[in-house]
Amino acid sequence: QSVLTQPPSVSGAPGQRVTISCTGSSSNIGAGYDVHWYQQLPGTAPKLLIDGNNNRPSGVPDRFSGSKSGTSASLAITGLQADDEGDYYCQSFDSTLSTLFGGGTKLTVL
Amino acid sequence: EVQVVESGGGLVQPGRSLRLSCAASGFTFGDYGMHWVRQAPGKGLEWVSGISWDSGTIGYADSVKGRFTISRDNAKKSLYLQLNSLRPEDTALYYCTKGGGATTVTAFDNWGQGTLVTVSS
């Protein structure tokens, strides 16, 4: 069981907005560590989607956005597209500076 | 173009050892922290180990502490992971990833395609 908790699955129709939550604790996200988000499309390596809570690396569409508050963070995807379907992971750190990943959320585009 | 390419995976019996390598190109390797992340078949991502730019900071997941050793050779632009006392639960695709900065507390901004380690008798 992951220290960072994500919903196992979310779904939405094309064009809709979905959010994926990442819940931690005062030992990790709540301690002020950044949260990053990754997208893993079927059969491919993960790709950095959101860096430092809410920054999009070059090439990532502005349909993707991140936020963080207290011990939680969220990834929002607007204008859902069929090729957004895949797995999404949050990442943060704990007081030992170990990296933590959420358990992952499978996004299904209906 | 930034690239990291893993090698060294394979089929190994429980209790045996394996050494993974990661060759980097397209960036100043010695300026960045590096990590290994694994993914068991059908499962999520698990951070394995990370090393800072100068090898001064090294960390391991509890699941591999005492069995795995991470190292780097900045002159050769290479990252390594020595896997000892392997267990069936170590079976996974092992990814080499580049950190976004010199320390180990950063996002992972580039990933290799992974090398598969299978531990089975």
Interface residues (C-beta under 8 A of the other chain):
Chain A: S2 Y33 D34 H36 Y38 Q40 A45 P46 K47 L48 D51 G52 P57 D87 Y89 Q91 F93 T96 L97 S98 T99 L100 F101 G102 G103 G104
Chain B: H35 V37 G44 L45 E46 W47 G50 T57 G59 Y60 A61 Y95 G100 T104 V105 A107 F108 D109 N110 W111 G112 Q113 G114
